[in-house]
Amino acid sequence: MSVVKKPLSTDKGDFYHINAILSEEDQDLLFRVRAFMEDEVAPIINQYWIREEFPHQIIPGLAALNIAGLAYHGYACPGKSTLLDGMMAREMARVDSSIATFMGVHSGLAMGSIYLCGSEEQKQQWLPSMRRFEKIGAFGLTEPEVGSGASGGLMTIARREGNTWILNGQKKWIGNATFSDVTVIWARDVEDNQVKGFLVEKGTPGFRPEKMKDKIALRVVQNALITMEDCRVPEANRLQRANSFKDTAAVLRMTRAGVAWEAVGCARGAYELALKYAQERQQFGRPIGRFQLVQDLLVRMLGNITASECMVMRLSQMQDAGIMSDEHASLAKAFCTVRMRETVGYARELLAGNGILLDHHVGRFVADAEAIYSYEGTREMNSLIVGRAITGFSAFV
Ligand SMILES: Cc1cc2nc3c(=O)[nH]c(=O)nc-3n(C[C@H](O)[C@H](O)[C@H](O)COP(=O)(O)OP(=O)(O)OC[C@H]3O[C@@H](n4cnc5c(N)ncnc54)[C@H](O)[C@@H]3O)c2cc1C
């Protein structure tokens, strides 16, 4: 893998030199992630996007980067800051949001559930092999009839019989789950009505993931509709420290900043492509970047990206300091995804016709942004969380 050594702070999308706040060692990691994404992912990703397939051959390369569980301490994980973890998500999404999402699900949601809610034994069993990508994780919360309202009650149920739990129900949209080795399933215990987490291993009888086809966004991410019919899971695979939806919410709180960083990366990738296009594409005998209205589009994009990145940088610093609350993460997720959606739209506009051709990549960013906009809390849900915090009134129902 070739690594070009140049300061990341000279990036065209890093107008305020935000990368410069990192140590050289951490910047070096971002270089390696960037080089990997540009060399190994960018050349092949459109074909996989068209075919709705995941490029499994990139997994050894991802493992070599040593980035799974980047901000977790112990269990052979690197123990870096969540700020670096976020910037890593940004680097991935700058080239492709599907691969960033694959990582967000594996390293954030799945490993994060075990890291926060697993017993010591469960962490020892799963986290080192997941860090090495020998085992791939998925996270199953959303259901066909329960999306935003997950905190209000899941329909997937768990019934205990001695040392075995029996799961019944369906999960929808579960990323990586067509091939994951372990899927964290959140289900309601019929005994006490509380939500509990279960580590369901690949091939467990009664556990049937089916690939969801014909998506118009994040087509490389393998989302599954999972049906569980009398799926038996040993008590040893119940997440021992997950006792209610509050524990599920703690996992989502930990990962939500990562989604805001993905939004920044997606916007930045589209902006950098648009800027290059503006400098090269000629109309009326000159580069279109010389036209005032084209410059206006570029400046709007850069403003969106810079504002979002400053916000999410501070959010990650607060997370690292242990002072980030739900509403802080929700404000960034809502704001950055709105700005991302606008930015990729401007990039598409700047490329005009070529903006809808996959070959020019920007069209893929526009489509993929739609999924980032809605997953891990829609704009409406995140607004309600912030609204409750600032007014003191809950407007959820
Ligand atoms: C590509 C992709 C990947 C995903 N990956 C995963 C995954 O790996 N694991 C997982 O568990 N889930 C996953 N999800 C699910 C995702 O988190 C949900 O799509 C999201 O939570 C929204 O739920 P919903 O789609 O059912 O929409 P709904 O909840 O049905 O919402 C529909 C609309 O109603 C609005 N709405 C709902 N309630 C209110 C309210 N009280 N007030 C105002 N407006 C409201 C919403 O904002 C939205 O606009 C994924 C989704 C996508 C698209």
The ligand as a MOL file (V3000), in Angstrom:
LIG
                    3D

  0  0  0     0  0            999 V3000
M  V30 BEGIN CTAB
M  V30 COUNTS 53 58 0 0 0
M  V30 BEGIN ATOM
M  V30 1 C -29.1750 1.8140 5.1630 0
M  V30 2 C -29.7040 1.6000 6.5290 0
M  V30 3 C -28.9590 0.8740 7.4470 0
M  V30 4 C -29.4580 0.6030 8.7190 0
M  V30 5 N -28.7380 -0.2120 9.5750 0
M  V30 6 C -29.3120 -0.5960 10.7570 0
M  V30 7 C -28.6500 -1.5480 11.5940 0
M  V30 8 O -27.5250 -2.0170 11.2850 0
M  V30 9 N -29.2710 -1.9420 12.7320 0
M  V30 10 C -30.4900 -1.4530 13.1150 0
M  V30 11 O -30.9810 -1.8530 14.1530 0
M  V30 12 N -31.1440 -0.5380 12.3310 0
M  V30 13 C -30.5890 -0.1120 11.1710 0
M  V30 14 N -31.2380 0.8050 10.3610 0
M  V30 15 C -32.5550 1.3030 10.7520 0
M  V30 16 C -32.6110 2.7770 11.0700 0
M  V30 17 O -32.0200 3.0470 12.2940 0
M  V30 18 C -34.0960 3.2070 10.9590 0
M  V30 19 O -34.3890 3.2600 9.5710 0
M  V30 20 C -34.3820 4.5340 11.6350 0
M  V30 21 O -34.2610 4.4060 13.0170 0
M  V30 22 C -35.7800 5.0540 11.2940 0
M  V30 23 O -36.7450 4.0630 11.4670 0
M  V30 24 P -37.7840 3.7560 10.2760 0
M  V30 25 O -37.0340 3.6730 8.9970 0
M  V30 26 O -38.5750 2.5610 10.6900 0
M  V30 27 O -38.6940 5.0180 10.1780 0
M  V30 28 P -39.9910 5.4160 11.0830 0
M  V30 29 O -39.6330 5.3170 12.5160 0
M  V30 30 O -41.1800 4.6570 10.6190 0
M  V30 31 O -40.1590 6.9380 10.7290 0
M  V30 32 C -40.8740 7.4170 9.5780 0
M  V30 33 C -40.9400 8.9360 9.6710 0
M  V30 34 O -41.7030 9.3220 10.8260 0
M  V30 35 C -40.9540 10.2180 11.6200 0
M  V30 36 N -41.3300 10.0290 13.0260 0
M  V30 37 C -41.3950 8.8670 13.7380 0
M  V30 38 N -41.7520 9.1020 14.9970 0
M  V30 39 C -41.9260 10.4480 15.1280 0
M  V30 40 C -42.2870 11.3250 16.1930 0
M  V30 41 N -42.5420 10.8780 17.4180 0
M  V30 42 N -42.3480 12.6480 15.9340 0
M  V30 43 C -42.0450 13.1350 14.7100 0
M  V30 44 N -41.6860 12.3640 13.6650 0
M  V30 45 C -41.6300 11.0320 13.8730 0
M  V30 46 C -39.4960 9.8580 11.3610 0
M  V30 47 O -38.6080 10.9010 11.6920 0
M  V30 48 C -39.5590 9.5680 9.8570 0
M  V30 49 O -39.4780 10.7630 9.1290 0
M  V30 50 C -30.7280 1.1260 9.0970 0
M  V30 51 C -31.4460 1.8950 8.1850 0
M  V30 52 C -30.9560 2.1420 6.9240 0
M  V30 53 C -31.7860 2.9590 5.9650 0
M  V30 END ATOM
M  V30 BEGIN BOND
M  V30 1 1 1 2
M  V30 2 1 2 3
M  V30 3 2 2 52
M  V30 4 2 3 4
M  V30 5 1 4 5
M  V30 6 1 4 50
M  V30 7 2 5 6
M  V30 8 1 6 7
M  V30 9 1 6 13
M  V30 10 2 7 8
M  V30 11 1 7 9
M  V30 12 1 9 10
M  V30 13 2 10 11
M  V30 14 1 10 12
M  V30 15 2 12 13
M  V30 16 1 13 14
M  V30 17 1 14 15
M  V30 18 1 14 50
M  V30 19 1 15 16
M  V30 20 1 16 17
M  V30 21 1 16 18
M  V30 22 1 18 19
M  V30 23 1 18 20
M  V30 24 1 20 21
M  V30 25 1 20 22
M  V30 26 1 22 23
M  V30 27 1 23 24
M  V30 28 2 24 25
M  V30 29 1 24 26
M  V30 30 1 24 27
M  V30 31 1 27 28
M  V30 32 2 28 29
M  V30 33 1 28 30
M  V30 34 1 28 31
M  V30 35 1 31 32
M  V30 36 1 32 33
M  V30 37 1 33 34
M  V30 38 1 33 48
M  V30 39 1 34 35
M  V30 40 1 35 36
M  V30 41 1 35 46
M  V30 42 1 36 37
M  V30 43 1 36 45
M  V30 44 2 37 38
M  V30 45 1 38 39
M  V30 46 1 39 40
M  V30 47 2 39 45
M  V30 48 1 40 41
M  V30 49 2 40 42
M  V30 50 1 42 43
M  V30 51 2 43 44
M  V30 52 1 44 45
M  V30 53 1 46 47
M  V30 54 1 46 48
M  V30 55 1 48 49
M  V30 56 2 50 51
M  V30 57 1 51 52
M  V30 58 1 52 53
M  V30 END BOND
M  V30 END CTAB
M  END
